[in-house]
Amino acid sequence: MNRIKSFGFTIVELLIVVVVIGILAAIVTVAYSGITAQARTNQASSELASFKKAMLAYKVVNRELPPVGDAWNYNTDPPSCATINSLIAALSGAGYVGFSATDPWGNCWGYDDNDCNTGSLGGANTYIESVGPDGVNGGGDDIVLHVSVKEATGC
């Protein structure tokens, strides 16, 4: 009797392999999205720290934080780019370059300037922030960095 030997997989074996590959792909996708979210958060924190260093160095020379005049875009969702562009232009003019107007999620940085060039009372905080992935000011995903405290009225 001639017996034909067939080599290959049965349909059940192929289905099992497809299901296992699907499960592994789902696990990798979830892990990857968590890693990218954390990377963007770390990038935002790093960029804010760079802003702060440049702003404080600018203040040493110019006796106030850039830009000259009250700057505030913190209260819009997401913040408008005009204020942060003025800040970046002032820093660039002083030789501090490499800053982006947008955070890792594509929203403009929020900036509340309560330094010497404002009518704020002494003790007012200046800060710069990212509104995070949701683009909404005041959410739990905001990343805020305190830049300075106004020491006195009029400085």
FENCORQUI-V813896 format. One line per field, one symbol per residue. ss: DSSP state (a for helix, b for strand, c for the rest). burial: + if it has 16 or more other C-alpha atoms within 10 Angstrom, else -. A space follows every 50 residues. Layout:
# FENCORQUI-V813896
ss: ???
burial: ???
This chain:
# FENCORQUI-V813896
ss: ccccccccccaaaaaaaaaaaaaaaaaaaaaaaaaaaaaaaaaaaaaaaa aaaaaaaaaaaacccccccccbccccccccaaaaaaaaaaaaaccccccc cbcccccbcbbbccccccccccccbbbbbbccccccccccccbbbbbbbc ccccc
burial: ---------------------------------------++--++-+++- ++-+++++-----+++++-+++++--+++++-+++++++++----+--+- +++++-++++++++++++-+++-++++++++++-+++----++++-++++ -----
